[in-house]
Amino acid sequence: MTLNRQAPEQDGTLLKNRDFMLFWTGQSISDLGAAVTTLAVPLTAITMLRASTFEVGLLTACSTAAWLVMTLPAGMIVDRVVKRPLMIGCGAARGVVVASVPVAAALGGLTIIHLYAVAFLVGSINVVFEIACQSYLPVLMSRQRLVEGNGKIATTNAVAVAGGPSLAGGLMTLLHSAARVMVVDCLSYVIGIVTLLLIRSPEPRPADRGDRSMRREAAEGITFVLRHPVLRRVVACSAISNLCDAMVTTLVVVFLLGDLGTDPATLGLVLGLGSAGGIVGGVLATSFARWVGGARALWAGKLYLGGFALLVPMGGPGWGVLAVAAGLFASRLSTVAYNVLQIAFRQSICPPELLGRMNASIRWMIRGAMPIGGLLAGILGAWLGARATLAVAVSCSWLAVLWLVFSPLRRQREMPVTPDWS
């Protein structure tokens, strides 16, 4: 298979690349709907079903468990099929599953088991969709534009993450039900499907792989990642960070609602302000890499800004919630900038025929840590309390960058396409 690495970007800007703009618009709107649901699901569990701290942790584990179960098979599927129809099907399936929550709530039959099932199913569909998206992006643009393209997508994703909680909190106040808020997510998936249908760029069909074993195909992606001197360190840093960030995501809602006594609207505002750091990270990632060099930028942002996440467990009632927002802001800024750079790097160095399996292998290893983080959050939160567990989580997430600081990256300014580091 030969990807269209030379998709036209007239006048040197992706803003005039029609198909990228359609793709970007659809994903941005879908991301906003998904961000609304990300808060609406635990709010539904807490406010409607009176879920305990452990049950909220288990809900997070269910939503991320698919990364352990589905990721490697998803990578093989993505490398074997045309990706755009696959993404359209995923969008439709997600809409149907999410719609079952407000329907069940309206009929009086919503249970915590139902939420667990929805969380796992949506997570499973997201696995396939996100791997397909990352493998499809190089079809729409040249290698030289991948950092810019990923930066734009990450920026609007961060806008959605920032605005989604505030929108969810406001809608819950207006609609008097967290379950009803999920209708917004369903509508966003419809828009995402329409934009994908309007894309014109031809996508080459993947080569026929015959009857090659699934185990061998999966092993090729994992082997490529683990033998690469940079990618394997990126995986270690990202896996630890994701585990700890899943703990923060799980407990920050419990911390704000329970320990600090905030209302849903304030909760949404604090999470939105904190998540706004991701917008800054997405906007500045490309400029930061040009300024300090791609290799340095990969670790410097997390090292120098990640420590400010320690402000999260220092939050208090009233104006003290601003400490939580500031800590989340710094964490999101450094994380999004880091992700833009590492995703673009791995897209550019990987052979086209391995893109799906390479992305799947990395996501299996780094996202697979998230359900563990959700379970740990529930267990440690019930034992130590939300504040102490958050302190442990943000500290470990920050220190994970040492995998990159004490590596060959520290001696490099730029990240070569084919590094030969020992």
Residue, then its C-alpha position, 0 to 999 in steps of 0.5 A: m500500500t502506498l499512502n498519499r504523502q503528497a496531498p496538496e496544501q495550497d499556498g503552504t497552509l493546511l487551511k486550504n486543504r479541503d479534505f483535511m478541513l472537513f476531517w478536522t471539523g468533524q473530529s472537532i465537533s465529535d470531540l466536543g460531544a465526547a467530552v460532554t459524555t466523559l463528564a456526564v457518565p460519572l455524573t449520572a452514576i453519582t447523582m442518579l444512581r448514588a455510586s460509591t467511590f469504588e463504583v466510579g473507579l470501576l466505571t473508569a476502568c470499564s471505559t478504558a479496559a478496551w485498550l487492553v482487549m481490543t487494541l492489537p486486533a484493531g491495529m490488524i483490522v485497520d491495516r487490512v481495510v479502507k479506513r474512512p468507511l471503518m470510521i463512518g461505521c464506528g461513528a454510527a455505532r457510538g451514537v447508538v450505544v450512547a443514546s441507550v443511556p438517556v432512553a433507559a433513564a427516561l424509561g426508569g430502567l437505568t442501572i450501574i451495570h448498564l453504565y458499565a456496559v456502555a462505558f466498555l462498548v464506547g471504549s471499544i469502538n473508540v479504540v478502533f476509531e482512534i487508531a484508524c484516524q491516526s493511520y488515516l491522517p497521512v493520507l490527507m497530507s505530506r510528511q512535512r505537515l504531520v506536526e502541524g496537522n496533529g497540532k491543529i487536531a490536538t488544539t481543537n480536541a483540547v478546546a473540546v476537553a476544556g469546553g465539554p465539562s462546562l457545557a455538560g455542567g450547564l446542560m445538566t443544570l438546564l435539563h436536570s438530568a446528566a443522562r439527557v445531556m448525552v443526546v449532545d454526543c449523539l448529535s455530534y457523531v452524526i455531524g462527524i459522519v457527514t464530514l467523513l462522507l464528503i471527503r474526496s481524497p482517494e485512499p489506496r486499498p491495502a495489500d492483500r495479506g492472505d492467511r498470515s496469522m494474527r499473532r505474527e501480524a501483531a508481533e510485527g507492530i510490537t517488535f517495531v516499537l520495542r526495538h526502536p531506541v526512542l519509541r520504547r522510552v516514549v512508551a514507558c513515559s506515556a504508560i506511567s503518565n496515563l495510569c496516573d492521569a486516569m487516577v486523577t480523572t477518576l478522583v478529581v470529580v469525587f474530590l471537587l464534589g465530595d471533599l470541596g463541596t462544589d456544585p455541578a456548574t462550578l465543577g464543569l467550570v473548574l474542569g474547563l479552566g484546567s483543560a484549557g491548558g491543552i489548547v495552549g499546548g496544542v497551539l504552541a507545540t509546533s513553535f516550541a519544537r522549532w524554538v528548542g528543537g523537536a528532541r528537547a521539546l519532547w521532554a522539556g515541557k513535561l519536566y518544567l511544567g508537569g510539577f505544577a500539577l501538584l497544585v491539584p491536591m492542594g485545592g480547598p473550598g471556595w476560591g481554593v478550587l482555583a488551585v485545582a484548575a491551575g494544576l490541571f491547566a499545567s498538566r494538560l498543557s504539557t501533556v498535549a504538547y508532548n502528545v502532538l510531538q510524539i504522535a507526529f514523530r511515530q507517524s513519520i518514521c513508520p512504514p505505511e504498511l505498519l501504521g495501524r499495527m504500530n499505532a495499535s501496539i503503542r496505544w495498547m501499551i500506554r492506554g492499557a495502563m488506564p483501567i489499572g489507574g481507574l481501579l487504583a483510584g477506586i481502591l486507594g481513594a477509598w483507603l487514603g482519601a481523594r486528596a492523598t491519592l491525587a497527590v500520589a498520582v500527580s507526583c508519579s505522572w510528573l516523574a515519569v518524564l525521567w524516562l526521556v530526560f535520562s535518555p539519548l534524547r537529552r543529547q539531541r536537539e532535533m529528532p532524526v527520522t531514522p535515529d541510530w542511538s544505542 
